């Protein structure tokens, strides 16, 4: 694809191909998204799929019950038979009612107000321990030293993952989620399949052990509730348990890692906002929402039209694949004043980083807990963080975060 520029003309916008994006787009997609939103907001890719960049269009698609999330056919073509196909067609996110309704109700046992209240002191303890490790450490990669470790510890406690396995979780997560990019190499496909297979074997053993020893669950663990929970007399099968635990680990791990790293990157990018939070910690909740809006960890979603529908000024036939630009929607000036400015006091802030509709993120409240606790304690402990070198973005289009973020404490 041609070099990304700040302002496309109409012909450039119309010829844009989401399946041919380059490293410049991944590094900074926002100028391109702005141009598409202004010139071709209901963009038709060369393969016939749509790419939506306006807030109202994206929101409407997510709230339209006729839009399908099931990607069985598309994933069969993309992945073939194998672990990735099994995972993505069994887990919650790429399924529709009634299966989606049943599995969501069963997974909700992990995110009840009581369970989340149990998690708060656990999160505080994990954060404080990680900050102790940073104290006096000098220059560190914030991603590996903190951003990755916090959600790894939290979700590992929730699913009873032993310490010995935790260092492998982000590798599994990146390999599985990286395979969801619009176009993937054979190497990335193979790594994704290997990650699902290895992950499934580990989780199968953990589930079998907890099923046999339910009394051994530790603080904050929800695996027992997932194994024995029922909805309308139905429990999750072993395969459903394994694949949806992989989903929970990936969803709770990678997006929260990126929330943490993106937030610190924004603090370093906007020292006035960093000072604001130091002086006025009461803005922490709105700051977390702004981090989620400005640099949404999930950048692109998908739906499939099940009936003919109208989007913008176009009549879209049934069976059309739709790519929703969460990143584009979250910077739509029709909804957000000065959308390319970081404003930790922004209210209202109706971002859609956690999606909306029946697929709204199950772990949204947990992610907000983690964000508020982590950033509050981090800024209080280290009020003068500085950049310690050039950062590097993850080489993914669908997810936005850092591969490394050098920080001096």
PyMOL commands that set and color helices and strands:
alter all, ss='L'
color gray80, all
select helices_A, chain A and resi 10-15+18-20+23-27+30-39+55-63+72-79+83-90+92-94+99-111+113-134+142-159+163-166+169-178+186-212+214-216+223-228+238-269+271-279+281-294+326-329+357-359+364-381
alter helices_A, ss='H'
color red, helices_A
select strands_A, chain A and resi 42-44+50-52+67-68+139-141+300-305+309-311+314-316+321-325+386-387+392-393+402-404+406-408
alter strands_A, ss='S'
color yellow, strands_A
deselect
rebuild
show_as cartoon
